[in-house]
């Protein structure tokens, strides 16, 4: 029995080399392959990374956008100057004062241009990464049709309908959410959302914006070049507001300071007329309303057309990107890979990223591969790179990484991979013995069983 048992062991051990063979990196010339082993250290990593390499770039379609949803301003023309016939026998003018306007603080609206500024000293401006301008280089943002401003690194922030104080609070919150220093101030550089039109017997008919300071009747008349009429006794200032026409005789206006301080609100239309007939003044205001409606309709049409074009462009881009992904899945496009073999979690090919380089650590610690902690030899990690020179066909450089000292893992994060590199991890010596025994054991048991019989 003992003789048979030892005979079986001897036979198994004698055939061990035939039972299990494992890959290894052999320096020198073997089987026509000239292998040069280079230990991986700070200097050799720099040397390896000098090999020329240009990462693949994504198709241009991935860099394109569908465009902006901001519609161009509709083409508008100057307001036409109505022509009225002078009334032959004007009658006495009646006073009809508009009700007091209480509108509160200025509300930011569409078309306004706001400025964001921050102190120019310290590191605040650096932390904002160009988002907010310094005192001598402030950036302006136009409130767009949806009531928002688009701030780099923050996104769209809706501030329309808010006072400056409330808008600052909203911006403060968004900056904090994006981890940006919220030290800033908000100003309005252009007031375009609230306007008052003035025409008729004035020096220069105009559309006057309403700013932070309340706009009163006397200021509006002064901004339009003052009143120019031949006979002030029969002239009046008419204010069209919310569908109601008010009238202030010019002589009464100059006699009462409170009338000169009449506060105007957004949408008011003022007409200085030497005619008494309200119907003629109303035609002017009706004309203003028609022009405003025409502009709004044109702008809505332009927005709808632009949205359709953007959606069509977005669909086209998505289709092109999908086609590219399908081509990749079917293997119709060339891709660059690194191959992981040996004692890894799973022998796979690791795709190199587009427009960037991948390190040895990226491949080793990828979820689909990685070093096998049970069988891998951390002292025998190799990157096998064949020479690209046709004259050196068969020459391979084996960059050897020994991570028994865990600090050497930092070299893996610096070592750049190249297409067709092979990452090989050798097995531990005990793993070779265990696998050999696992293949020998059935034969030993079989011989022992026969001997027992």
C-alpha positions in Angstrom: 0.0 0.0 0.0 2.7 2.4 1.0 4.7 1.6 -2.1 1.7 2.2 -4.4 0.9 5.5 -2.7 4.5 6.9 -3.0 4.6 5.7 -6.5 1.5 7.7 -7.3 3.0 10.8 -5.6 6.2 10.4 -7.6 4.4 10.0 -10.8 2.3 13.1 -10.0 5.3 15.2 -9.1 7.3 14.1 -12.1 4.5 15.2 -14.4 3.9 18.5 -12.5 5.3 20.6 -15.3 2.8 19.0 -17.6 -0.1 19.3 -15.3 -0.1 23.1 -14.9 1.8 25.9 -16.7 1.5 29.6 -15.9 2.5 32.7 -17.9 5.6 34.7 -16.8 7.8 37.5 -18.1 11.1 36.1 -19.2 13.8 38.7 -20.0 16.1 38.3 -23.0 15.4 36.5 -26.3 12.8 33.7 -26.0 10.7 32.2 -28.8 11.8 35.0 -31.1 10.7 37.7 -28.8 13.3 40.1 -27.3 12.0 41.2 -23.9 13.6 44.0 -22.0 12.5 44.4 -18.4 12.6 48.0 -17.0 11.9 48.6 -13.3 9.2 51.2 -12.9 10.3 54.3 -10.9 9.9 58.1 -11.2 12.5 58.4 -13.9 11.4 55.4 -16.1 7.7 56.5 -15.8 8.7 59.9 -17.4 10.6 58.0 -20.1 7.6 55.7 -20.8 5.2 58.7 -21.0 7.4 60.4 -23.7 6.2 57.9 -26.3 4.1 59.9 -28.8 0.4 59.4 -28.4 -2.7 61.4 -29.4 -5.9 60.2 -27.8 -8.9 59.6 -30.0 -11.2 62.6 -30.3 -15.0 62.4 -30.2 -16.8 63.2 -33.4 -17.6 66.9 -33.8 -21.3 66.2 -33.3 -20.7 65.7 -29.6 -19.4 69.3 -29.3 -22.3 70.9 -31.0 -25.4 72.3 -29.3 -28.8 72.9 -30.6 -28.6 76.6 -30.0 -30.1 79.2 -27.7 -33.8 79.8 -27.1 -33.4 83.5 -27.1 -35.4 85.0 -30.0 -34.0 87.9 -32.0 -35.6 91.2 -31.5 -38.4 91.8 -33.9 -37.8 94.5 -36.4 -39.7 97.6 -35.4 -40.0 101.0 -36.9 -40.4 104.4 -35.3 -43.8 105.4 -34.1 -45.7 107.2 -36.8 -46.6 110.8 -36.0 -50.4 111.2 -36.2 -51.6 114.3 -38.1 -54.5 116.1 -36.5 -56.5 119.0 -37.9 -56.6 122.1 -35.6 -59.9 122.6 -34.1 -61.5 125.9 -35.2 -63.4 126.7 -32.0 -61.8 124.9 -29.1 -63.8 124.8 -25.9 -62.9 124.9 -22.3 -60.7 122.0 -21.1 -61.7 119.8 -18.2 -59.4 118.4 -15.6 -59.3 114.6 -15.2 -56.4 113.5 -13.0 -55.2 109.9 -13.0 -55.4 108.1 -9.6 -52.2 108.1 -7.5 -49.8 105.3 -8.5 -48.4 103.1 -5.7 -46.0 100.6 -7.4 -43.5 100.0 -4.6 -39.8 99.3 -5.3 -38.6 98.7 -8.9 -39.2 95.2 -10.2 -36.6 93.7 -12.5 -38.1 92.7 -15.9 -37.4 91.2 -19.2 -34.8 93.2 -21.2 -33.2 94.8 -18.1 -29.4 94.4 -18.0 -28.0 93.7 -14.5 -24.4 93.9 -13.3 -22.8 91.6 -10.9 -19.7 92.9 -9.2 -17.4 91.8 -6.4 -14.5 93.4 -4.5 -11.3 93.3 -6.6 -9.1 92.5 -3.6 -8.4 89.1 -2.0 -9.2 85.8 -3.6 -12.9 86.4 -4.1 -12.6 87.2 -7.8 -10.4 84.1 -8.3 -12.9 81.9 -6.6 -15.7 83.2 -8.8 -13.7 82.0 -11.8 -14.7 84.9 -14.0 -18.4 84.7 -13.0 -18.6 88.1 -11.3 -16.7 91.1 -12.5 -14.3 93.2 -10.4 -14.9 96.9 -9.8 -13.2 97.9 -13.0 -14.4 95.0 -15.2 -18.0 94.2 -14.3 -20.1 91.8 -16.4 -23.6 92.5 -17.5 -26.4 89.9 -18.0 -29.6 90.6 -19.9 -32.8 89.3 -18.4 -34.1 86.9 -21.1 -37.7 86.1 -22.2 -38.2 83.5 -19.5 -37.2 86.0 -16.8 -33.8 84.5 -16.1 -30.2 85.4 -16.5 -27.7 82.8 -17.6 -24.5 82.8 -15.3 -21.5 80.6 -16.2 -20.9 77.9 -13.6 -24.2 78.6 -12.0 -26.9 78.3 -14.7 -30.1 80.1 -15.2 -31.4 82.2 -12.3 -34.9 83.7 -12.5 -35.0 87.2 -11.2 -37.8 88.8 -13.2 -40.5 90.3 -11.0 -38.2 90.6 -8.1 -36.9 93.7 -6.4 -33.1 94.3 -6.3 -33.1 93.1 -2.7 -35.0 89.9 -3.5 -32.9 89.3 -6.6 -29.7 89.6 -4.5 -31.1 87.0 -2.0 -31.9 84.6 -4.8 -28.5 85.0 -6.4 -26.8 84.6 -3.0 -28.6 81.3 -2.5 -27.6 80.0 -5.9 -24.0 81.0 -5.5 -23.9 79.2 -2.1 -25.4 76.1 -3.6 -22.7 76.1 -6.3 -20.0 76.6 -3.7 -19.0 80.1 -5.0 -18.1 83.0 -2.7 -21.4 85.0 -2.5 -19.7 88.3 -1.8 -21.2 90.5 -4.6 -23.4 93.4 -5.3 -26.3 93.7 -7.9 -26.9 96.7 -10.0 -29.1 97.5 -13.0 -27.2 99.1 -15.8 -29.9 99.3 -18.4 -33.6 99.7 -17.7 -35.5 98.2 -20.6 -38.5 96.5 -19.2 -40.7 99.4 -18.0 -41.4 102.3 -20.4 -43.5 105.3 -20.9 -44.2 106.7 -24.4 -44.6 110.5 -25.0 -45.6 112.2 -28.2 -47.6 115.1 -29.7 -46.5 118.7 -29.0 -43.1 118.0 -27.6 -39.6 118.6 -28.7 -38.7 115.0 -29.6 -41.3 112.2 -29.2 -39.7 109.3 -27.3 -40.0 106.2 -25.3 -38.6 106.8 -21.8 -37.5 104.0 -19.5 -38.6 103.9 -15.9 -35.6 103.5 -13.6 -35.1 103.2 -9.8 -36.1 106.8 -9.3 -39.8 107.2 -9.8 -40.6 108.9 -13.2 -42.9 111.9 -12.8 -44.8 113.9 -15.4 -42.5 116.9 -15.3 -39.3 114.7 -15.9 -41.0 112.9 -18.8 -41.9 116.2 -20.5 -38.4 117.5 -20.0 -36.8 114.3 -21.4 -39.0 114.7 -24.5 -37.6 118.2 -25.1 -40.4 120.1 -23.3 -43.8 121.2 -24.5 -44.0 123.0 -27.8 -47.4 124.4 -28.6 -48.6 127.6 -30.1 -51.4 128.3 -27.6 -51.1 126.9 -24.1 -54.6 128.0 -23.2 -56.1 125.3 -25.4 -53.3 122.7 -24.9 -53.5 119.7 -22.6 -51.5 116.7 -21.5 -53.4 113.5 -21.9 -52.4 110.3 -20.2 -53.7 106.9 -21.4 -53.5 104.3 -18.6 -55.2 100.9 -18.4 -57.8 101.8 -21.0 -58.8 105.1 -19.4 -57.9 108.5 -20.9 -57.0 111.3 -18.4 -56.6 115.0 -19.2 -54.7 117.8 -17.6 -55.0 121.3 -19.1 -51.5 122.7 -19.7 -52.2 126.0 -17.8 -53.5 124.0 -14.8 -50.4 121.7 -15.0 -48.1 124.7 -14.6 -50.1 126.2 -11.8 -50.1 123.2 -9.6 -46.9 121.6 -8.5 -48.6 118.4 -7.4 -49.8 117.8 -11.0 -46.2 118.1 -12.2 -45.2 115.4 -9.7 -47.8 113.0 -11.1 -46.1 109.6 -11.0 -46.1 107.6 -14.2 -46.1 103.8 -14.4 -45.2 101.2 -16.9 -47.3 101.3 -20.0 -48.5 104.9 -19.7 -48.8 106.8 -23.0 -48.6 110.6 -22.8 -49.8 112.9 -25.6 -49.5 116.7 -25.6 -52.2 118.1 -27.8 -53.6 121.5 -28.7 -56.9 119.9 -29.8 -59.8 119.4 -27.5 -61.4 116.4 -29.2 -60.7 113.3 -27.1 -61.4 111.1 -30.1 -58.3 112.4 -31.9 -56.1 111.8 -28.9 -57.5 108.4 -28.5 -56.5 107.5 -32.1 -52.9 108.2 -31.1 -53.1 105.8 -28.1 -54.9 103.2 -30.2 -52.0 103.4 -32.6 -49.6 102.8 -29.8 -51.6 99.8 -28.6 -51.7 98.4 -32.2 -47.9 98.8 -32.6 -47.2 97.1 -29.2 -49.5 94.2 -30.1 -47.9 93.8 -33.5 -44.5 93.7 -31.9 -45.6 91.1 -29.3 -47.2 88.9 -32.0 -44.0 89.1 -34.2 -41.9 88.2 -31.2 -44.1 85.3 -30.3 -43.9 84.1 -33.9 -40.2 84.4 -33.9 -39.9 82.5 -30.6 -42.1 79.7 -31.9 -40.1 79.4 -35.2 -36.8 79.4 -33.2 -38.1 76.7 -30.8 -39.0 74.5 -33.8 -35.6 75.0 -35.4 -33.8 74.2 -32.2 -35.9 71.1 -31.6 -35.3 69.9 -35.1 -31.5 70.5 -34.7 -31.5 68.7 -31.3 -33.2 65.7 -32.9 -30.7 65.6 -35.7 -27.8 65.8 -33.2 -29.2 63.0 -31.0 -29.7 60.8 -34.1 -26.1 61.4 -35.2 -24.8 60.6 -31.7 -27.0 57.5 -31.5 -25.7 56.3 -34.9 -22.1 56.7 -33.7 -22.8 54.6 -30.5 -24.4 51.9 -32.6 -21.4 51.8 -34.9 -19.2 51.4 -31.9 -21.3 48.6 -30.5 -21.1 46.8 -33.9 -17.4 47.3 -34.2 -17.6 49.5 -37.3 -15.4 52.2 -35.7 -11.8 51.6 -34.6 -11.4 51.9 -30.9 -8.2 51.8 -28.8 -7.9 49.2 -26.0 -5.5 48.0 -23.3 -5.6 44.3 -22.4 -5.6 43.0 -18.9 -4.5 39.4 -18.3 -3.0 37.1 -15.7 -4.2 37.3 -12.1 -6.9 39.8 -12.6 -10.5 39.8 -11.5 -11.6 39.2 -15.1 -9.5 39.2 -18.2 -10.9 42.0 -20.3 -9.9 44.7 -22.7 -10.0 48.2 -21.1 -11.1 50.9 -23.6 -8.9 54.0 -23.6 -10.9 57.2 -23.1 -11.5 59.8 -25.7 -9.6 63.1 -25.6 -7.7 62.0 -22.5 -5.0 59.6 -21.3 -5.6 56.7 -19.0 -3.1 55.6 -16.3 -2.1 52.1 -15.2 -4.1 52.7 -12.0 -7.3 53.4 -14.1 -7.0 50.0 -15.7 -6.0 48.1 -12.5 -8.8 49.5 -10.4 -11.5 49.4 -13.0 -14.6 47.7 -11.6 -14.6 45.0 -14.4 -10.9 43.9 -13.7 -8.4 44.7 -11.0 -5.8 42.6 -9.2 -7.0 39.3 -7.8 -6.2 39.7 -4.1 -6.2 35.9 -3.6 -3.9 34.8 -6.4 -2.1 37.9 -7.8 1.5 38.7 -7.0 1.7 42.4 -6.2 5.5 42.3 -6.8 5.1 41.2 -10.4 2.9 43.7 -12.2 4.0 44.4 -15.8 3.0 46.7 -18.7 4.1 44.9 -21.9 4.5 47.4 -24.8 5.7 46.2 -28.2 7.9 48.4 -30.2 6.2 50.4 -33.0 9.3 50.4 -35.1 9.0 47.8 -37.9 12.8 47.3 -37.7 12.3 46.1 -34.1 9.5 43.6 -34.8 9.3 41.3 -31.8 10.9 43.7 -29.3 8.9 44.2 -26.2 9.5 46.5 -23.2 8.2 45.1 -19.9 7.7 47.9 -17.4 7.9 46.2 -14.1 6.0 47.6 -11.0 6.7 46.1 -7.6 3.9 47.2 -5.1 5.1 45.2 -2.1 5.8 48.8 -0.9 2.3 50.3 -1.2 3.8 53.7 -1.9 4.7 52.4 -5.4 1.0 52.4 -6.3 1.5 56.2 -6.8 3.6 55.3 -9.8 0.6 53.5 -11.3 -1.3 56.8 -11.3 1.4 58.5 -13.3 2.2 55.8 -15.8 0.2 56.6 -19.0 -1.1 53.7 -21.0 -0.9 53.4 -24.8 -3.1 51.5 -27.3 -2.4 47.7 -27.4 -0.5 47.8 -24.0 -0.9 44.5 -22.1 -1.2 44.7 -18.3 0.0 41.4 -16.9 -0.1 40.4 -13.3 1.8 37.2 -12.4 0.5 34.7 -9.9 1.8 34.0 -6.4 4.2 31.0 -6.1 1.7 29.3 -3.7 -1.0 29.8 -6.3 1.0 27.7 -8.8 1.5 24.9 -6.2 -2.2 25.0 -5.2 -3.4 24.7 -8.8 -0.9 21.9 -9.5 -2.1 20.0 -6.5 -5.8 20.6 -7.5 -5.0 18.9 -10.8 -2.9 16.1 -9.3 -5.3 15.3 -6.4 -7.9 13.4 -8.5 -5.1 11.1 -9.9 -3.7 10.4 -6.5 -7.1 9.6 -5.1 -7.8 7.3 -8.0 -4.5 5.4 -7.5 -5.1 5.1 -3.8 -8.6 3.8 -4.4 -7.3 1.1 -6.8 -4.5 0.1 -4.4 -7.1 -0.2 -1.6 -9.2 -2.5 -3.7 
